[in-house]
Amino acid sequence: MSRLFGSVRSRATLGATLVVAVALVAAGTALLLSLRANLTGEAGTRAERSAQAVASELAARTPLDKLSGLDAEDTPVQITDEDGVLLAASEDLERITGTGTSEVTPAPGRSDADDDRDGDDDDRDDDSLDPDEIAPGASFTNGTATIDGDTEDYRFAAVEVETPDRGRLTVHAGAPLAAEHSAVGTALTAMLIGFPLLLGVVAAVTWLVTGRALRPVEGIRREMAAITASEDLRRRVPEPATHDEIARLARTTNATLAALEASVERQRAFVADASHELRSPIASLRTQLEVAAAHPELLDLDGAVEDTVRLQNLAADLLLLARLDAGERPAGTRVDLAALAREAAAGRERVTVEAEPVEVSGSRGQLARVLANLLDNAERHARERITVTVRREGGEAVVGVADDGEGVAGADRERIFERFVRLDAARSRDDGGAGLGLAIARDVAVRHGGTLTAGAAPAGGALFALRLPLAGRGPGQPPGLDR
């Protein structure tokens, strides 16, 4: 059963069919009950009119054998006294039920004279009805009557009438329920035939419509399975030419694939560039050690130490980038950027700091690394002076690092933040580094909810602006890298 209804299409069809079935059964039941109640009420009204007519004749002192209501062929009538003794009945009535008496033949010895005497006795009773008065309203029962050998269901109405000569009499008159049974039976037959057909149509239409609606989903699933099997992230899932949820799903899936492709390509490029960058200091260090092993007097100890330090720094940068790519977030401690800027500028001769106390939330170690990388970059390009400013601007803290060098061309102001990128003026690995400093600085800024951009300084050089949300203003950051 779980496999039979394991698809969205089958479950939607089953659900729609069940809902329509419940609605049809409820509506059909209400219709049948309403139809039966209306037809039964109409039969009761006809029976009451017949009983009232006979009661009117009795109130007018019409003899029992002269009552016109007893001659009706399809309306059985009984007249009983207070003791339930049958006084008169329809001529062709053979059997009756539901009126309180099953007699169809008047009791022997009853005559109008007897009725007169009974009426005299009744006059002595304190009854609620006055002489010749017909009781308002009627009571109703269901029963059967056999007339000329035919037995049918009837709706009986009982009307009381007070007569001066016969006392209180009860007139039972019936109306056939054949029309009610026929109408209810016809309606029930139509429902038993029509409802299954209608449910079949609903199921078929739901199956077709659901299948058509889910067809793009199946196309997306097949393409995703093919992409997974081929590991070709350049492929994309088909996007239906609609504006519904499935089209948005396809667009989101393609956007995810594009981001995944970019991430994989970036990771591959990162691994290739890292291997290339590591190869040079390792090869240089190995060469120096091999020369020293053969000719100890030619050992360049300073060069070996410099290559080792460079290799150590490069490994540390790669490890930090790997941790940032893994999604680690900075710790949410308060950091005074003014104090941090003065610490980073300490020991640097050409650096001037103009700072006001500004606190942000983040990792002190990572933010110190950003400032150190920006100052290292500025020192490589500045002619005489580097200026560090820290100020508030709205709900942000802004740190500016400006130099008086040649600056950065507009076309390169975004490219310099890519990993392993060195502009022509700094392509020497000895002087320009590995090209990871600015990339690390921007990644740290983004992890802190801020930005890092490059622009033109007032003195004509480069201006790097670090913007971070003030402490308590930005979104809370979960614990992340150690300070």
N, C-alpha and C positions, 0 to 999 in steps of 0.2 A: 504493500500500500504506500509506503514511504517512497519507493522508487517510482510508483505510478504517478504520484503527485509531487515529484521532486523538482519540477520545473516551475518557474514563475507563471508560464503560460497555462499550465494545467491547474495550478492553484487559483489563478485569477478566474478561469472558466468555472471551476467548481464553486468558488465564492459567489460569483455573479449569479450562477444558476440557483444556488441555495437561497440567496436573498430574494430573487424573483419568485421562487417557489413558496417561500414563507409569505411573501406579500400576496401572492395569488390565493393561497389557502385562506389567509385571513380575510381578504376581500370577498372571496367566494362564500365563506361561512357567513360573513355579515350580510351578504346579498341574499342568501337562502333564508336566513332567519328573518330578515326584513320582509322578504316576499311572503313567507309563510305567515308572519304576524299580520301583514296587511290583508291577505286573502282570508285568514281566519277572522279578522275583525269585520271584514265585509260580510262574511257568512253570519257572524253574530248579529250584525245590524239587520240583516234580512230576517233572521229568526226572531229578533226582538220586535220588528214591525209586525210580523205575523202574530206573535203572542199578544201584542198590544191591540191588534184588530179584534182578536177573539175576546180579549178582556173587555173591550169597549162594548161588544155585543152582549156579554154577560152582564155588564153594568146596566145595560139598557133592558134587562129582564127578558132577553131572547131565550126561548126554550132551548134545551140542549140539542134536541133533534133538528132544530132550525138554524143552528150556527153554520154560517158559510165557510168559516175557516177549516171546518172538518172535511171539506170536500176537496181541498188542494191535493194534487197528486204527489208533488215532490216536497211537501212540507208536513211532516208528521206532527200531530197535535195531540196532547193529553190534557185532561182537566181533572184535577184531584181536589178533594176537600181538605179540611184541616187535619184530618186523621190519616191522610195519604191514601184514602180510598178513591179508586178511579171512578169518575162520574161519566166521562165521555172520551172518545178517542177517534182518530181518523178512521174512515171506513176500511181502507185497504191495509192498515197497519197490522202486521202479524207479530212482530217482536220488537222490543225496544230496550236499550240499556243507556245508562248515564243520566236518567231523569229521577232516580230515586225509587222508581217502581217499574217492575217488568210486566205489569198487567197491561193487556191491550183490549180487554173486554170489560165493559162497565159492570160493577157489582150488581147482582140480581136484587130486585125489590126496590131499587132506587128510582124515585120518580120526582117529578116537579113538586108533588104534594109533600113527599118526604123532605125534599129540599126546603119547602116552606117551613116545615116544623123545625128542621135543623136551623133554619135562618132565625126563627123566633128564639130558639135557645141561644144562638150566637148574639142576638141583640142584647141579651142580658150580660154579655161579657164586656169588659172595659178594654176595647181594642184600640190600636193606634190609627186604624183606618175608619173613616166615616162611611156610612152606607153609600153604595154606588161610587165608591172612590177607588181609583186604580193606583197602586203603589208606583211611585216614581222609580225609574231605573229598572234594571233586571239583573239577575244572576245568570252566569253562563257555565256550561259544562260541555264536555265532549262525550260522545257515545255513538252507538250504532242503532240503526233501525232497519227492519225488514219489511218492505212494501211489495206486495205481489211477487214474493219469492226472491226479490233482489235486496241484498244486504249491503249497505253503504255506511260510511262514516258521516256523522252529522254534528253540527254545532247547535246546542240547545240553549234557548233563552227561557228563563222562568219569570213570569210576571204575576204578582198577586193582585187580586181585585176583591173588594168587599161588596157583597150584594145583600139587599135587605131580605131576600127570600131564601137564599142558599148559604148565607154566611160567607166566610172568607174562602175563596177558591184560588187555586194556583194553576196557571195556564203554562204548559210546556210546549214550546213550538221549536221545530228544528229546521235548519237549512243545510243542504248537502255540502260536504267538503271535497267533492270530486274535482272541482276546478282548482282548489288549492293543491290537492295531491298531484294533479296533472301538471300544473305550472311548476311546482317544486321539482317534480320528477324530470320534466323537460330541461329545466335549468341545470339540475345536477348532471344529467346525461351530457349536456353541452359542455359543462365544465370538465367532466371526466375525459371527454374527447379532446377539448380545446386546450386544456392546461398542459398536458404532456407535449402536444405539438408546439405550443408557445414556448415551453421550457427548452424543447429541442432547438427551436430557432434562436433563442437567447444564447444557449450554449455554443451553437455553431458560429453565430455572429461574434460572440466574445472570443472564441478560439481564433477566428480569422483576424479580428482587429488586434488582439493581443500579439498574435504572431507577426503581423505586419509592423506593429510598433516596436517589437523586440528584435526584428531582423537586423537593424544596425548594431544592436548590442552583440549579437552573435558574430557579426563582421568584425567588431572591435576585439572580441575574444579570440577569434581565429588569428587576427593579425598580431595580437599580443603574444599568442602561443608561438607564432612563426618568428617573431622578434626574439623571444626567449631562446628558441632552438637555434637560431642563426647567430645570435649575439651581435646582430647588426643594428646598432642604435640609430642609424640614419633613417631607418624606415619609420613610417608614421601610420597611425590607424585611420581608416576612412571617416570623414566627417559628413554626416547627413546634411542635406540642404534644408534644414528646419531650424526652428528657434526654440526647441523644447529642451527638456532635461537631458535627453540622450545626446543631442548636439553639444550641449555644454560639457557633458561628460567626455565626449570625443576630443573637444578642444582642450580640456584640462589634461586629458591623457597625453595628447601630443605635446602640450607645454611641459609636462613632467618628463616625457621622453627627451625633449630638447634640452632641458636642464640636466638630465642624467647624462646625455651625450656630451654636453659641455663639461660636466664634472669629470667624466671619464677621460676626455681629451686633455683636460687640464691636468689630471693626475698623471697621464702618460707623459705629457710634456714636462711636468714637474720631475718625474723620475728620470727622464732623459737628461734634463738640464742639471739635476743634482748629480747624476753619474758623471756628466761632463765636468762639472765644477770640482768634484772630488778627485777626478783623475789627475788634474794638473798639480795640486800640492802634494798628492801622494807620489806621483812620478818624480817631482822635483826632490822630495825628501828621500826617496829611494836612491836616486842618482847620487845625491850628496853622501849618503851613507855608504854606497858602493865605492865611490871615489875615496872616502876616508878609510874604508877597509883596505884598499890597495895602497893608498898613499896617505898615511895619517897626517903628514905635514900639510896636505892640501885641504884638510877639513875646514869647511865654512860653518863654524858653530852658530854664528849669528843668523845666517840664512836658514839653517836647519831649525833653529828655534822659531824664526819668523814663519816658516812654512807650517810648523807644528801648531803655532798659535792660530794661524789662519785656518788650518784644518779644524781645530777645536771650535773656533767661532762659527765656521760654516756648519758644522754638525749641530751646534746649539741652535742656530737659526732654522735649520731643517726640522729639528725636533719641535721647536715652537710652532712652526707653520703646520706641522702634522697635527699638533694638539689643537690648534685653532680650527683646522679643517674638520676635526672630529666633533666640533660643536661645543667645546668647553667654554663656559662663561666665566667672567671675572667675579671675584668675591665682592660683596656689596659693602665695603668699608668706606668711610669718608676719607678723602684725600685732598689736601690743600695744594692746589696747582701752583700757587705762588712760591711756596716753600720748595716744592718739587722742582720748579724751574731754576731756582737759585742753586739747588744742589747739583742739578745737571750742568749748570754753567760754571760751577766752581772748577778752577784750574784751567779754564779755557781763556786765553789772553784776549781774544778779539770779541768776546761776547759781552753784550750789555743787556741787563734784565730790567724791565719796567713792568712791575706786577702789583696788582691789588689782591687782597685775600679772596680767594674763590674756592669753594669746596664742591667736589663731585663725588659720586659713588662709584667705586670700582676697585681694581687691583693696583696698588701702589707700584708694585714691581713692573707690571706691564706698562703703566703710564710712564714710568721712568724710562723704560726701554724706548717708548715712542719719542720722548724728548731727546734721548741720547742719539737715536737714529737720525732725527731731524737736524740736530746740531752737527753730527758727523758729516751729513750730506752738505750742510751749509759751509762747513770749514773747508771742504774739498773745492768749493766753487767761489767762496768769498774772496774779495781782494784785500779789504782792510777791516771791515766791520760786520758784525752779526748782531741783530737786535731781537730779543725775545720779549714779547708783551703778553700779559695775562689780564683779562678784563671780563666784566659781565656784559652780556648783550641779550636783553629780554630774559628768557628762562634758560639761557645757555651760558656756559663758560667758553670763552674763545682764547685760544693760545696761538699766537702768531710767531713764526720764526722767519725772519727776513735777512737776506744778505745783499751785498752790493756787487755781486758777480754779473755774469752775462745773462742770467735768467733762464727760463724754460720757454721754448717756443710753444705757441698755442696748440699746435698739432700734437705736441708731445706731453701735454699736461695731464693726460689720462694714462698714456702709455708708460710713463715712468713708474706707475704704481704696479705694473705687472711684474711677475717674478722673473728674476735673472735678466732684467732689462737694464742695459747701460747705454747711455747716449754716447754719441761720437766723442764728445769732449772728455768722457771718463771711461773709455773702453779698456784701459789698462787694468788688469786684474790686481796689479800691485798697488795702484792708487785708487781705483774705483770700487774695489770690493767685489762681492759676488752678485750684486744687484738685488739683494733681498731686503735691505733696510727699509725702503719706502713701502714695499709690499707688506712687510710685517707691521709697520706703523699704521697703515690703513686697515688691515684686518683687526688689529687691536681696537682701533677707533670704532669700527663697526660693531664689534662685540660689546662695546660699552654704550651702544645706542647713539653714537655720534658719527661725524664725518671728518674726512681729511681731504683737503683740496689744495691744488697748486695754482698760483696766480703770479701777478707782477708786483714787486715791492716798490714803494715810493722812490727808493734810491736807484731803481732800474734793474735790480736783481730778481731773485725768486722769492716768493712769499708763500709759505705753507701755513694754512689755517686749520687748526684742530678745534672742532666744535663738539662739546659734550653737554648733556643735560645737567643742570645743577643738582646737587644732592637733595633728595626728597621730591624732585620734579619729574624725573624720568621713571620709566617702568622698573619694578623691582627685578633684580637680577639674581638668579640662583647661584649658590656657591660654585666656584669653578677653579681656575688655575691658582696655584699658590703664589703669594706675593714674593 
